[in-house]
């Protein structure tokens, strides 16, 4: 349906989305699923700092599980086998499975003890072993600050009739440290009206201070912000041609 390169690009986008969510270090995946109806589907301006998407991170956990099973069974089993076993079980009795039961089935079908992986991936906020597992199939994972070299305010914004509205001030970012928060509307930097926020920030260097004017409802705010370098949260995936060729030759 899509090329391998297109798949890697889409996967890179998913990785980047999770990397740019501070909430991944606050909320584990099990809680993200359990609290979906009261938190994920009722988000506010601070949600990116406290929540993680069980869709995007869940997709990465499934990828890790598949790669782990393929690697440690030398290609004899995969996540596909686990999913087929669950499907056959449902056909047999029409009943669902409990969470612990599904994990046990995954271990049974793969022949591996997956308990440590599930504890890490589902019930902790530890980083996933993506780089290691992707390397096992000849794919390298690298991080960069993306295309822009401009420093950052640490905010997610959207256009507003008055300027640029902060949708989220990321945890420990320059804007949050200066006292700005979601809902504030940025109107001027160093006394100049903001038309293109990224273009204006590109004139500065990380570590520089600038004067920021913003509206919080009807109140005018004036704060000093120390800019930071952009974090290396842009993910890129690439094939190692020789390793990929060797791995593919072992697949049936």
C-alpha positions as CSV (number, residue, x, y, z in Angstrom):
1,X,0.0,0.0,0.0
2,X,2.9,2.4,0.7
3,X,6.6,2.1,0.2
4,X,9.1,1.3,2.9
5,X,10.4,4.9,2.8
6,X,6.9,6.2,3.2
7,X,6.3,3.9,6.2
8,X,9.5,5.1,7.9
9,X,8.4,8.8,7.3
10,X,5.0,8.1,9.0
11,X,6.7,6.2,11.8
12,X,9.1,9.1,12.3
13,X,6.2,11.5,12.6
14,X,4.6,9.3,15.3
15,X,7.9,9.2,17.2
16,X,8.3,12.9,17.0
17,X,4.8,13.5,18.2
18,X,5.4,11.4,21.3
19,X,8.9,13.0,21.9
20,X,7.3,16.4,21.9
21,X,4.8,15.5,24.6
22,X,6.2,16.1,28.1
23,X,3.3,14.1,29.5
24,X,5.0,10.9,28.4
25,X,7.2,11.2,31.4
26,X,4.2,11.8,33.7
27,X,1.5,9.4,32.7
28,X,2.1,5.7,31.8
29,X,0.3,4.0,29.0
30,X,-1.9,1.9,31.2
31,X,-3.2,5.0,33.0
32,X,-3.6,6.8,29.7
33,X,-6.0,4.2,28.5
34,X,-7.9,4.0,31.8
35,X,-8.3,7.8,32.1
36,X,-9.1,8.4,28.5
37,X,-12.7,9.4,28.9
38,X,-12.0,11.8,31.8
39,X,-8.7,13.3,30.7
40,X,-7.6,12.5,27.1
41,X,-11.0,13.4,25.6
42,X,-11.4,16.5,27.8
43,X,-8.1,18.2,27.3
44,X,-7.1,21.6,28.5
45,X,-4.1,23.9,27.9
46,X,-1.9,21.9,30.3
47,X,-2.8,18.4,28.9
48,X,0.4,18.0,26.8
49,X,2.4,18.4,30.1
50,X,0.4,15.7,32.0
51,X,-1.0,13.3,29.4
52,X,0.3,11.0,26.7
53,X,-1.8,9.7,23.8
54,X,-2.5,6.0,24.1
55,X,-2.9,5.9,20.3
56,X,0.5,7.2,19.4
57,X,2.5,5.7,22.2
58,X,0.4,2.6,22.0
59,X,1.5,2.2,18.4
60,X,5.1,2.5,19.4
61,X,4.7,-0.1,22.1
62,X,3.1,-2.5,19.6
63,X,6.1,-1.9,17.3
64,X,8.6,-2.6,20.1
65,X,6.7,-5.8,21.0
66,X,6.7,-7.0,17.4
67,X,10.4,-6.2,17.0
68,X,11.3,-7.8,20.3
69,X,9.4,-11.0,19.5
70,X,11.0,-11.2,16.0
71,X,14.5,-10.6,17.4
72,X,14.4,-13.0,20.3
73,X,12.7,-15.8,18.4
74,X,15.0,-15.3,15.4
75,X,12.0,-14.6,13.2
76,X,10.0,-17.7,14.2
77,X,7.3,-15.6,15.8
78,X,5.9,-12.1,15.6
79,X,3.1,-9.9,17.0
80,X,1.0,-11.3,14.1
81,X,1.0,-14.7,15.7
82,X,-0.2,-13.2,19.0
83,X,-3.0,-11.4,17.2
84,X,-4.1,-14.5,15.3
85,X,-4.1,-16.5,18.6
86,X,-6.4,-13.9,20.2
87,X,-8.7,-14.0,17.1
88,X,-8.9,-17.7,17.2
89,X,-9.7,-17.7,20.9
90,X,-12.5,-15.2,20.4
91,X,-13.9,-17.3,17.6
92,X,-13.9,-20.3,19.9
93,X,-15.9,-18.8,22.8
94,X,-16.8,-15.2,21.9
95,X,-15.3,-14.0,25.2
96,X,-12.9,-11.2,25.8
97,X,-9.7,-11.5,27.8
98,X,-8.5,-9.7,30.9
99,X,-5.4,-7.5,30.7
100,X,-3.1,-9.9,32.5
101,X,-4.5,-12.7,30.5
102,X,-3.7,-11.0,27.2
103,X,-0.1,-10.5,28.4
104,X,0.1,-14.2,29.4
105,X,-1.1,-15.2,25.9
106,X,1.6,-13.0,24.3
107,X,4.3,-14.7,26.3
108,X,2.8,-18.2,25.6
109,X,2.6,-17.7,21.9
110,X,6.0,-16.1,21.6
111,X,7.6,-18.5,24.0
112,X,9.3,-15.5,25.7
113,X,9.0,-14.1,29.2
114,X,7.6,-10.7,28.3
115,X,6.7,-9.6,31.8
116,X,9.6,-7.1,32.1
117,X,8.8,-5.6,28.8
118,X,5.1,-5.1,29.7
119,X,6.0,-3.5,33.0
120,X,8.3,-1.1,31.3
121,X,6.1,-0.3,28.3
122,X,2.7,-0.2,30.0
123,X,3.2,0.6,33.7
124,X,6.2,2.9,33.8
125,X,7.3,6.2,32.1
126,X,10.7,4.8,31.1
127,X,11.7,5.5,27.5
128,X,11.0,2.7,25.1
129,X,14.0,0.7,23.7
130,X,13.2,1.8,20.2
131,X,16.7,2.6,19.0
132,X,17.9,-0.8,20.1
133,X,15.0,-2.8,18.6
134,X,15.0,-0.8,15.3
135,X,18.7,-1.4,14.9
136,X,18.0,-5.2,15.0
137,X,16.2,-4.8,11.6
138,X,18.7,-2.4,10.1
139,X,17.0,0.9,10.8
140,X,18.7,3.8,12.6
141,X,17.0,6.3,14.8
142,X,18.5,9.8,15.1
143,X,17.3,13.0,16.8
144,X,17.7,16.6,15.8
145,X,16.2,20.0,16.4
146,X,14.4,19.8,13.0
147,X,14.6,22.3,10.2
148,X,14.6,25.5,12.2
149,X,17.7,26.7,14.1
150,X,15.8,29.4,15.8
151,X,15.6,29.4,19.6
152,X,12.3,28.5,21.3
153,X,9.8,30.0,23.7
154,X,8.7,26.5,24.6
155,X,5.1,27.0,23.5
156,X,2.6,25.6,21.0
157,X,0.7,28.5,19.4
158,X,-2.1,29.4,17.0
159,X,-3.0,32.5,15.2
160,X,-5.3,35.0,17.0
161,X,-6.7,38.3,15.9
162,X,-4.5,40.1,18.4
163,X,-1.3,38.0,17.8
164,X,-0.3,34.4,18.7
165,X,-2.4,32.5,21.3
166,X,-0.5,30.1,23.5
167,X,-2.3,26.7,23.3
168,X,0.2,25.1,25.7
169,X,3.3,26.4,27.6
170,X,5.4,23.3,27.8
171,X,6.7,22.2,31.2
172,X,9.9,24.0,32.2
173,X,10.0,25.9,28.9
174,X,11.1,29.6,28.7
175,X,7.5,30.9,28.6
176,X,6.3,28.8,31.5
177,X,9.3,29.8,33.6
178,X,8.5,33.5,32.8
179,X,5.0,33.0,34.1
180,X,3.1,32.7,30.8
181,X,0.5,30.0,30.3
182,X,-2.0,28.5,27.9
183,X,-4.6,31.1,26.8
184,X,-2.3,34.0,26.9
185,X,-2.0,35.9,23.6
186,X,1.5,37.1,22.6
187,X,1.4,40.5,21.0
188,X,5.0,41.9,21.0
189,X,8.6,40.9,21.3
190,X,11.1,43.6,22.4
191,X,8.5,46.2,21.7
192,X,7.7,45.0,18.1
193,X,4.3,43.7,17.2
194,X,4.4,40.0,16.3
195,X,3.4,39.2,12.8
196,X,5.4,36.0,12.2
197,X,6.5,34.5,15.5
198,X,9.1,32.1,14.1
199,X,10.7,34.7,11.9
200,X,11.1,37.1,14.8
201,X,12.6,34.4,17.0
202,X,15.1,33.5,14.3
203,X,16.7,36.9,15.0
204,X,17.8,35.8,18.4
205,X,20.2,33.2,19.9
206,X,19.5,30.7,22.7
207,X,20.3,32.3,26.1
208,X,19.3,35.8,25.0
209,X,16.6,37.6,27.0
210,X,13.7,39.4,25.4
211,X,10.8,41.4,26.5
212,X,7.4,39.9,25.9
213,X,4.0,41.6,26.0
214,X,0.9,39.5,26.1
215,X,-2.8,39.7,27.0
216,X,-4.3,37.4,29.6
217,X,-8.0,38.0,29.0
218,X,-8.2,41.8,29.4
219,X,-4.9,42.2,31.4
220,X,-1.7,43.2,29.7
221,X,1.3,41.3,30.9
222,X,5.0,42.3,30.5
223,X,7.6,39.6,31.2
224,X,11.2,38.8,30.5
225,X,11.9,35.5,28.8
226,X,15.2,33.7,28.4
227,X,15.2,31.8,25.2
228,X,16.4,28.2,25.0
229,X,17.8,26.1,22.1
230,X,15.3,23.9,20.4
231,X,15.3,20.4,21.9
232,X,16.4,17.5,19.9
233,X,12.9,16.0,19.7
234,X,12.6,15.6,15.9
235,X,13.0,11.9,15.0
236,X,14.3,10.6,11.8
237,X,14.5,6.9,10.6
238,X,16.8,5.6,7.9
239,X,17.8,2.2,6.5
240,X,21.2,0.7,6.8
241,X,21.2,-0.9,3.3
242,X,23.5,-3.8,4.0
243,X,21.9,-4.7,7.3
244,X,18.4,-4.5,5.9
245,X,19.4,-6.7,3.0
246,X,20.8,-9.3,5.4
247,X,17.7,-9.2,7.6
248,X,15.3,-9.5,4.7
249,X,17.1,-12.5,3.4
250,X,16.2,-14.4,6.6
251,X,12.5,-13.7,6.3
252,X,10.1,-16.2,4.7
